[in-house]
Amino acid sequence: MKPIGKHIVIESKEEKIKTDSGLLLSAADASDLRYKRGKVVKPGTEVEVIKEGDEIYYDKRAGFTMIIEDRHLTVILERDVVIVL
């Protein structure tokens, strides 16, 4: 698999979100958040800053999901990444 240009293939990660007081947010509350966490499976040929294996936060409305090698993977553009951990 070789993404072309500024595309990035990621695997979404489900994360448990805790408030400052220690309460876990429900899935419905977590879905109200605009950004999701993911792991970079493969960066595109023109992506320089983001590397394979990086953990990122990206706009959850961006990109599209595909089934590749029996895995649900999301393809986004580099501009949709807001944070690299």
C-alpha positions as a printed NumPy array, in Angstrom:
array([[  0.   ,   0.   ,   0.   ],
       [  1.433,   3.345,  -1.04 ],
       [ -0.629,   6.518,  -0.474],
       [  0.008,   9.173,  -3.096],
       [  0.674,  12.864,  -2.502],
       [ -0.533,  14.466,   0.736],
       [ -2.798,  11.532,   1.718],
       [ -2.24 ,   9.689,   4.996],
       [ -3.627,   6.261,   5.887],
       [ -4.541,   6.007,   9.566],
       [ -6.134,   3.563,  11.947],
       [ -8.603,   5.215,  14.309],
       [ -8.141,   4.578,  18.01 ],
       [-11.   ,   4.425,  20.464],
       [-10.049,   6.307,  23.572],
       [-11.681,   6.697,  26.939],
       [-12.122,  10.341,  27.761],
       [-11.95 ,  11.418,  31.391],
       [-13.005,  14.748,  32.844],
       [-10.828,  16.598,  35.363],
       [-12.967,  15.128,  38.167],
       [-12.292,  11.571,  36.937],
       [-15.628,  10.828,  35.269],
       [-15.548,   8.859,  32.022],
       [-17.515,  10.409,  29.167],
       [-20.056,   8.242,  27.388],
       [-19.672,   7.394,  23.704],
       [-22.403,   9.938,  22.912],
       [-20.552,  12.692,  24.774],
       [-17.25 ,  11.72 ,  23.166],
       [-18.845,  11.853,  19.71 ],
       [-19.513,  15.571,  20.275],
       [-15.76 ,  16.216,  20.205],
       [-14.485,  17.421,  16.856],
       [-11.134,  15.627,  16.84 ],
       [-10.271,  11.925,  16.949],
       [ -7.06 ,  10.117,  17.746],
       [ -5.392,   7.768,  15.289],
       [ -2.162,   6.001,  14.433],
       [ -0.437,   6.621,  11.109],
       [ -0.243,   3.401,   9.11 ],
       [  1.402,   4.95 ,   6.05 ],
       [  2.088,   8.581,   5.064],
       [  1.818,   9.702,   1.439],
       [  4.702,  10.317,  -0.929],
       [  4.66 ,  14.105,  -0.335],
       [  4.182,  14.062,   3.459],
       [  7.385,  15.159,   5.19 ],
       [  6.566,  15.901,   8.843],
       [  4.32 ,  12.957,   9.771],
       [  5.936,   9.527,   9.917],
       [  4.648,   5.959,  10.051],
       [  3.653,   4.999,  13.603],
       [  2.997,   8.583,  14.769],
       [ -0.037,   9.154,  16.994],
       [ -2.131,  12.064,  15.716],
       [ -5.334,  13.985,  16.333],
       [ -7.319,  14.749,  13.197],
       [-10.641,  16.296,  12.209],
       [-13.178,  13.457,  12.475],
       [-15.194,  14.865,   9.565],
       [-12.228,  14.565,   7.219],
       [-11.388,  11.756,   4.845],
       [-13.091,   8.468,   4.147],
       [-12.916,   4.918,   5.464],
       [-11.846,   1.917,   3.398],
       [-11.3  ,  -1.761,   4.055],
       [ -7.709,  -2.573,   3.137],
       [ -6.101,  -5.921,   4.016],
       [ -9.165,  -6.766,   6.194],
       [ -8.693,  -3.609,   8.304],
       [-10.91 ,  -0.528,   8.519],
       [ -8.53 ,   2.308,   7.666],
       [ -9.2  ,   6.001,   7.199],
       [ -7.558,   8.1  ,   4.483],
       [ -7.157,  11.797,   5.28 ],
       [ -5.15 ,  14.698,   3.932],
       [ -2.123,  16.079,   5.751],
       [ -3.964,  19.386,   6.307],
       [ -6.579,  17.578,   8.46 ],
       [ -3.987,  16.681,  11.113],
       [ -4.018,  19.121,  14.034],
       [ -1.566,  17.512,  16.495],
       [  1.253,  14.97 ,  16.244],
       [  2.012,  13.354,  19.605]])
